[in-house]
Amino acid sequence: MPQHTLPRPICGHCDGFPTVTITTGQTTPDGQRQTITANCPACRGTGHTTGHTTTPARAHSWIGA
């Protein structure tokens, strides 16, 4: 009898888009754009929560003293 696995929840930090390619603004010697790859630090590039990740961090800014 086959075993079915349940779908894992999507990462709340990257919304399931765990890896992105960013252009550095420079070109390689052959004229192509130079890029770097960045992975989501919360899910480590899997796109799914691992059960021990936290909710996305909130940015707080203070104005004044």
Phi, psi and omega per residue, in radians:
M1 nan 2.264 -3.081
P2 -1.236 2.549 3.081
Q3 -1.711 2.227 3.129
H4 -1.823 2.382 3.095
T5 -1.740 2.493 3.120
L6 -1.370 2.552 3.103
P7 -1.161 2.443 3.137
R8 -1.459 2.599 3.127
P9 -1.140 2.564 3.128
I10 -1.297 2.492 -3.131
C11 -1.068 2.283 -3.140
G12 -1.352 -0.256 -3.137
H13 -1.437 -0.713 -3.053
C14 -1.982 -0.035 -3.136
D15 0.965 0.583 3.068
G16 1.523 0.097 3.059
F17 -1.964 1.351 -2.925
P18 -1.361 -0.363 -3.081
T19 -2.223 2.285 3.108
V20 -2.234 2.680 3.064
T21 -1.956 2.232 -3.056
I22 -2.008 2.298 3.083
T23 -1.392 2.333 -3.127
T24 -1.477 -0.226 -3.103
G25 1.611 -0.068 3.122
Q26 -1.875 2.872 3.097
T27 -2.065 2.709 3.090
T28 -1.405 2.926 3.139
P29 -1.001 -0.467 3.130
D30 -1.592 0.133 3.021
G31 1.667 -0.023 3.116
Q32 -1.457 2.729 3.125
R33 -1.295 2.411 3.111
Q34 -1.493 2.277 -3.092
T35 -2.246 2.799 2.999
I36 -2.215 2.698 3.130
T37 -1.913 2.366 3.126
A38 -2.183 2.333 3.099
N39 -1.816 2.622 3.074
C40 -1.097 2.203 -3.122
P41 -1.268 -0.383 -3.099
A42 -1.321 -0.802 -3.091
C43 -1.792 -0.009 3.128
R44 1.029 0.633 3.047
G45 1.458 0.228 3.137
T46 -1.641 -0.471 -3.120
G47 1.527 -0.039 -3.114
H48 -2.230 2.645 3.070
T49 -1.281 2.643 -3.126
T50 -1.821 0.072 3.128
G51 1.643 -0.306 3.134
H52 -2.153 0.321 3.054
T53 -1.530 2.772 -3.128
T54 -1.750 3.045 3.095
T55 -1.258 2.778 -3.115
P56 -1.019 2.462 -3.140
A57 -1.231 2.522 3.115
R58 -1.751 2.416 3.106
A59 -1.521 2.255 3.129
H60 -2.049 2.350 3.045
S61 -2.254 2.489 -3.123
W62 -2.030 2.311 3.103
I63 -1.916 2.301 -3.127
G64 1.604 -2.875 -3.074
A65 -1.568 nan nan
